[in-house]
Amino acid sequence: MSETTQPLYGAAAREVGMTVREAATPSEAKSAALLAFEAECNALEALSMKREEWRYLDAKLTALLQRQFEGDDSELTRQRVSRLEALQACLCGSPEALAQEQPPRPRHRA
């Protein structure tokens, strides 16, 4: 049939709040379909950005943990590791991990 009988699914249907079939006019149906498509694209883009951020954090954390394994026991490295672990926990859905993070102590420059 035509595009006006296509139901919306998933996050797109929740965001738009109706199916294309429920639209009163073809213009509303097209608008609802475009909103649904836009919502789906936004969700995919957000997921892609989250994955990219995870890969970046994981690479930095792996490098820092390797430095610790090789004997770097400086406080700055420990702070960086704990900060990256808190950011990863935040990406996993625990934003309170950032609140538990201790602020870094000020460093004195000579």
C-alpha positions in Angstrom: 0.0 0.0 0.0 1.1 3.6 0.3 3.4 5.1 2.9 0.5 6.4 4.9 -0.3 2.8 6.1 3.2 2.2 7.4 3.4 2.0 11.2 6.2 3.6 13.1 8.3 1.4 15.4 10.6 1.7 18.4 12.0 4.9 19.6 10.6 6.7 16.6 7.0 5.8 17.5 7.5 6.8 21.1 8.9 10.2 20.1 6.3 11.0 17.5 3.5 9.5 19.6 1.5 8.2 16.6 1.6 6.0 13.6 1.5 7.3 10.1 -1.8 5.5 9.8 -3.2 7.8 12.6 -2.3 11.0 10.7 -5.3 12.9 9.4 -3.8 14.1 6.1 -1.0 12.9 3.8 1.0 15.9 4.8 0.7 15.0 8.5 1.6 11.4 7.6 4.7 12.5 5.8 5.7 14.9 8.6 5.2 12.0 11.1 7.4 9.7 9.0 10.1 12.4 8.7 10.0 13.0 12.5 10.3 9.2 13.1 13.2 8.9 10.7 14.9 11.9 12.3 14.4 10.4 15.8 15.9 7.1 14.6 18.9 8.8 13.0 19.5 10.8 16.2 19.4 7.6 18.3 21.9 5.9 16.0 24.2 8.9 16.0 24.1 9.1 19.8 25.0 5.4 20.0 27.8 5.8 17.5 29.2 8.7 19.4 29.0 6.7 22.7 30.9 3.8 21.1 33.5 6.2 19.8 33.9 7.8 23.2 34.2 4.4 24.8 37.0 3.3 22.4 38.9 6.5 23.1 38.6 6.1 26.8 39.5 2.5 26.6 42.7 3.2 24.6 43.8 5.9 27.1 43.0 3.7 30.1 44.9 0.7 28.6 48.0 2.9 28.0 47.9 4.2 31.6 47.4 0.8 33.1 50.3 -0.4 31.0 52.4 2.4 32.4 51.4 1.4 35.9 52.2 -2.2 35.2 55.7 -1.1 34.1 56.3 0.6 37.4 54.8 4.1 37.1 53.3 4.6 40.6 52.8 8.4 40.5 49.8 10.0 42.0 49.0 11.8 38.7 48.7 8.4 36.9 46.5 7.0 39.6 44.2 10.1 39.4 44.0 9.8 35.6 43.2 6.1 35.8 40.4 6.7 38.4 39.0 9.6 36.3 38.9 7.4 33.1 37.3 4.6 35.0 34.7 7.0 36.4 34.0 8.3 32.9 33.5 4.7 31.6 31.1 4.0 34.5 29.2 7.1 33.5 29.0 5.9 29.9 27.6 2.6 31.3 24.8 4.5 33.0 26.3 5.4 36.4 26.7 9.2 36.5 27.1 9.1 40.2 30.6 7.7 39.6 31.8 11.1 38.6 30.4 12.6 41.8 32.4 10.1 43.8 35.6 11.1 42.0 37.9 13.1 44.2 39.0 16.5 42.7 42.6 16.6 41.8 44.9 18.4 44.2 46.4 21.6 42.9 49.9 21.2 41.6 52.5 23.8 42.4 54.6 25.0 39.6 58.2 26.0 40.3 
